[in-house]
């Protein structure tokens, strides 16, 4: 099969099993001989390392440019404050205040300063950790505690993926800017949900997001034998492919809670995960999904 496919695993809300799917799928494909890269883009709360147990071989800081004002050059005209939509810079009578934690590093203040009194200086907001776990190239982003803006780390993290047969992106939950930064320009998005009213509501938001981004996608229903049939009915109505169903199993839950890889270690689920990868390939090549049994 062709190489270089990027699959994002996302969810409309947390706790649906997104990381379970991403890490177990990564391990199944690696066991099948594919070169797999896993990117943990949930940079505020990365937890893929719990399951893939990587040896971290490299850590690099992620810096963003923020303004620094030379008060000897500044004439306090206020243009820098006027252009900033995020109120990250404020001009007083004889002083300019900069609030780096809410600066979006757009460079607007630097470009409009008539006196050249503002220059960009680097500021560290997090780190990228890289290594290898269970035969999988592992990269995770970590946003420093107290930082508010995650997308710059995700941008750097996305660039860290080398040549692979499969790049699996473990996206943050929700549908906000960090999620969009993680999933945009990927080949396929797996939306993980659960059959509850809350799961359905957040799935609808996630479907709206990927459709707005014009990305092919499918749904994985976790704990599919619990809850109600709202998600199934919605997917049928909206012509959304259900790529996989995972039934609730206490043994699987216990293994997962202790940092195990229960789906990849179960022959039936391992086969279903690989079938899902093949179905994604078919979709990308213009074919139809072979729907798995309930």
C-alpha positions as CSV (number, residue, x, y, z in Angstrom):
1,X,0.0,0.0,0.0
2,X,1.1,3.6,-0.6
3,X,3.2,5.2,2.2
4,X,2.9,8.5,3.9
5,X,-0.7,8.5,5.2
6,X,-1.5,10.8,8.1
7,X,-4.5,9.8,10.3
8,X,-5.8,12.1,13.0
9,X,-7.6,10.6,16.0
10,X,-10.0,13.1,17.5
11,X,-13.1,13.4,19.7
12,X,-15.7,16.0,20.4
13,X,-15.0,15.6,24.2
14,X,-12.5,14.0,26.5
15,X,-12.8,10.5,27.9
16,X,-14.1,8.7,24.8
17,X,-11.1,6.5,24.3
18,X,-9.2,8.6,21.7
19,X,-5.8,7.8,23.0
20,X,-6.7,4.1,23.4
21,X,-7.5,4.0,19.7
22,X,-4.5,6.0,18.6
23,X,-1.9,4.0,20.6
24,X,-3.4,0.6,20.0
25,X,-3.7,1.2,16.3
26,X,-0.1,2.4,16.2
27,X,1.1,-0.8,17.9
28,X,-1.0,-3.1,15.6
29,X,0.4,-1.5,12.5
30,X,4.0,-1.5,13.9
31,X,3.6,-5.3,14.6
32,X,2.5,-5.7,11.0
33,X,5.8,-4.3,9.8
34,X,4.7,-0.7,9.0
35,X,6.9,2.2,9.9
36,X,4.7,4.2,12.3
37,X,5.1,7.6,13.8
38,X,2.9,8.7,16.8
39,X,2.4,12.4,17.5
40,X,0.8,13.3,20.8
41,X,-0.7,16.7,20.0
42,X,-2.8,16.9,23.2
43,X,-0.1,19.2,24.4
44,X,-1.9,20.4,27.5
45,X,-2.4,16.8,28.8
46,X,-0.4,14.3,26.8
47,X,-0.7,10.7,28.0
48,X,0.3,8.5,25.1
49,X,3.6,7.9,26.8
50,X,1.8,5.9,29.5
51,X,0.9,3.3,26.9
52,X,3.8,3.4,24.4
53,X,6.4,3.7,27.2
54,X,9.0,5.5,25.0
55,X,12.6,6.0,25.7
56,X,13.0,9.8,25.2
57,X,16.2,10.5,23.4
58,X,15.7,14.2,22.6
59,X,14.0,17.2,24.1
60,X,13.8,20.6,22.4
61,X,12.2,23.9,23.6
62,X,9.5,25.5,21.6
63,X,9.9,29.3,21.4
64,X,7.5,32.0,20.1
65,X,8.4,35.6,19.3
66,X,7.1,38.3,21.7
67,X,7.6,42.0,21.6
68,X,10.2,43.8,23.6
69,X,10.0,47.6,23.8
70,X,12.9,50.0,23.9
71,X,11.5,52.8,25.9
72,X,14.3,55.2,24.9
73,X,13.1,55.0,21.3
74,X,9.4,54.8,22.0
75,X,7.3,58.0,21.6
76,X,4.2,56.3,23.2
77,X,2.0,57.0,20.2
78,X,-0.2,54.0,21.0
79,X,-0.2,52.4,17.6
80,X,1.1,49.1,18.9
81,X,-1.7,48.9,21.5
82,X,-4.4,49.8,18.9
83,X,-3.4,47.0,16.5
84,X,-3.3,44.2,19.1
85,X,-6.7,42.4,19.1
86,X,-5.7,40.4,22.2
87,X,-4.7,43.3,24.5
88,X,-1.2,41.8,24.9
89,X,0.4,45.3,24.8
90,X,-0.8,48.4,26.5
91,X,0.6,52.0,26.1
92,X,0.5,54.2,29.2
93,X,1.7,57.8,29.4
94,X,5.3,57.0,29.9
95,X,5.5,53.2,29.7
96,X,4.5,50.3,27.5
97,X,3.3,47.1,29.2
98,X,3.7,43.8,27.4
99,X,1.7,40.6,28.5
100,X,3.6,37.8,26.9
101,X,1.2,35.0,28.0
102,X,-1.6,36.3,25.8
103,X,0.5,37.5,22.9
104,X,-0.3,35.6,19.7
105,X,3.1,36.4,18.1
106,X,1.5,38.0,15.0
107,X,4.1,40.7,14.7
108,X,1.6,43.5,14.2
109,X,3.0,45.7,16.9
110,X,6.5,45.5,15.5
111,X,5.3,46.3,12.0
112,X,3.4,49.5,12.9
113,X,5.9,51.0,15.3
114,X,7.0,54.3,13.6
115,X,10.1,54.6,15.7
116,X,11.4,51.0,15.4
117,X,11.2,50.7,19.2
118,X,9.8,47.2,19.2
119,X,11.7,44.0,18.4
120,X,10.7,40.3,18.7
121,X,12.5,38.2,21.3
122,X,12.1,34.4,21.8
123,X,10.0,33.1,24.7
124,X,9.8,29.4,25.6
125,X,6.3,28.1,26.0
126,X,6.9,24.3,26.0
127,X,8.9,21.4,24.8
128,X,8.9,18.6,22.2
129,X,10.0,15.2,23.4
130,X,11.1,12.5,20.9
131,X,12.0,8.9,21.2
132,X,10.9,5.4,20.4
133,X,8.4,3.1,22.2
134,X,7.4,-0.4,21.2
135,X,8.9,0.0,17.8
136,X,7.0,3.3,17.2
137,X,8.6,6.7,16.6
138,X,7.2,8.8,19.4
139,X,6.9,12.5,19.6
140,X,4.9,14.5,22.1
141,X,4.4,18.2,22.8
142,X,4.1,19.6,26.3
143,X,2.8,23.1,27.0
144,X,4.3,24.7,30.0
145,X,2.0,25.1,33.0
146,X,0.3,28.5,33.0
147,X,0.6,29.0,29.2
148,X,-2.6,29.7,27.4
149,X,-1.8,29.2,23.7
150,X,-1.2,25.6,22.4
151,X,-1.2,25.8,18.6
152,X,2.5,26.9,18.2
153,X,3.7,23.7,19.9
154,X,1.4,21.6,17.7
155,X,2.8,23.3,14.6
156,X,6.4,22.4,15.6
157,X,5.3,18.9,16.6
158,X,3.6,18.3,13.2
159,X,6.9,19.2,11.5
160,X,8.8,16.7,13.7
161,X,7.4,13.6,12.0
162,X,9.8,11.9,9.7
163,X,9.1,9.7,6.7
164,X,6.7,6.9,7.8
165,X,4.1,4.6,6.3
166,X,1.6,5.9,8.8
167,X,1.6,9.1,11.0
168,X,-0.9,8.9,13.8
169,X,-1.9,12.2,15.4
170,X,-3.5,12.0,18.8
171,X,-5.4,15.3,18.8
172,X,-6.7,17.1,21.8
173,X,-10.4,16.8,22.7
174,X,-13.0,19.3,21.5
175,X,-13.3,21.4,18.4
176,X,-11.3,24.5,19.3
177,X,-8.2,26.0,17.7
178,X,-5.7,23.5,19.1
179,X,-7.8,20.7,17.6
180,X,-8.0,22.4,14.2
181,X,-4.2,22.9,14.2
182,X,-3.7,19.2,14.9
183,X,-6.1,17.7,12.3
184,X,-5.9,20.2,9.4
185,X,-4.2,18.9,6.2
186,X,-4.3,15.3,7.4
187,X,-5.5,12.6,5.1
188,X,-8.2,11.1,7.3
189,X,-9.8,11.8,10.7
190,X,-11.1,9.2,13.1
191,X,-13.7,10.6,15.4
192,X,-14.0,8.6,18.6
193,X,-17.3,8.8,20.4
194,X,-19.6,6.9,22.8
195,X,-23.3,6.1,22.5
196,X,-24.7,8.7,25.0
197,X,-26.5,12.0,24.5
198,X,-23.4,13.9,25.5
199,X,-21.3,11.8,23.1
200,X,-23.8,12.5,20.3
201,X,-23.9,16.2,20.9
202,X,-20.1,16.5,20.8
203,X,-19.8,14.2,17.8
204,X,-22.1,16.5,15.9
205,X,-19.8,19.4,16.7
206,X,-16.7,17.4,15.6
207,X,-18.4,16.3,12.4
208,X,-19.2,19.9,11.6
209,X,-15.5,20.8,12.2
210,X,-14.1,18.2,9.9
211,X,-16.6,18.9,7.2
212,X,-15.8,22.6,7.4
213,X,-12.1,21.6,6.9
214,X,-13.1,19.3,4.0
215,X,-11.4,16.3,5.5
216,X,-12.5,12.7,5.0
217,X,-13.5,11.1,8.2
218,X,-15.2,8.2,10.0
219,X,-16.4,7.3,13.4
220,X,-15.3,4.8,16.1
221,X,-18.0,4.0,18.7
222,X,-16.4,3.0,22.0
223,X,-18.5,1.1,24.6
224,X,-20.9,0.5,21.7
225,X,-23.1,-2.0,23.6
226,X,-24.0,0.6,26.3
227,X,-26.0,3.8,26.1
228,X,-28.5,4.3,23.3
229,X,-28.7,4.1,19.5
230,X,-28.6,7.9,19.0
231,X,-25.1,7.8,17.5
232,X,-25.9,4.9,15.2
233,X,-29.0,6.7,14.0
234,X,-27.2,9.9,13.4
235,X,-24.4,8.3,11.4
236,X,-26.9,6.4,9.2
237,X,-28.8,9.6,8.6
238,X,-25.7,11.7,7.8
239,X,-24.1,8.9,5.7
240,X,-21.1,8.8,8.1
241,X,-19.0,5.6,8.1
242,X,-18.7,3.7,11.3
243,X,-15.2,2.4,11.0
244,X,-15.2,0.3,14.2
245,X,-17.3,-0.6,17.2
246,X,-15.7,-1.5,20.6
247,X,-17.9,-3.3,23.1
248,X,-17.4,-2.7,26.8
249,X,-15.3,-5.4,28.4
250,X,-14.1,-5.2,32.0
251,X,-10.9,-7.0,31.2
252,X,-10.1,-4.4,28.5
253,X,-10.9,-1.6,30.9
254,X,-8.7,-3.1,33.6
255,X,-5.8,-3.5,31.2
256,X,-6.1,0.0,29.9
257,X,-6.3,1.5,33.5
258,X,-2.9,-0.1,34.3
259,X,-1.3,1.3,31.1
260,X,-1.7,-1.9,29.0
261,X,-2.5,-2.1,25.3
262,X,-5.6,-4.4,25.4
263,X,-6.9,-3.9,21.9
264,X,-3.6,-4.5,20.2
265,X,-3.0,-7.7,22.3
266,X,-6.5,-9.1,21.6
267,X,-6.4,-11.0,18.3
268,X,-10.0,-10.1,17.3
269,X,-9.6,-6.4,18.0
270,X,-6.1,-6.3,16.5
271,X,-7.6,-7.6,13.3
272,X,-10.4,-5.1,13.5
273,X,-7.9,-2.3,13.9
274,X,-6.0,-3.4,10.9
275,X,-9.2,-3.7,8.9
276,X,-10.0,-0.1,9.8
277,X,-6.6,0.9,8.5
278,X,-7.4,-0.9,5.2
279,X,-10.8,0.7,5.1
280,X,-9.2,4.1,5.4
281,X,-6.9,3.2,2.5
282,X,-10.0,2.2,0.4
283,X,-11.7,5.5,1.2
284,X,-8.7,7.5,0.3
285,X,-8.5,5.6,-3.0
286,X,-12.1,6.3,-3.8
287,X,-13.5,3.0,-2.7
288,X,-16.2,2.2,-0.1
289,X,-15.7,1.0,3.4
290,X,-16.3,-2.7,4.2
291,X,-18.4,-2.1,7.3
292,X,-17.4,-4.2,10.2
293,X,-20.0,-6.3,12.0
294,X,-21.6,-4.9,15.1
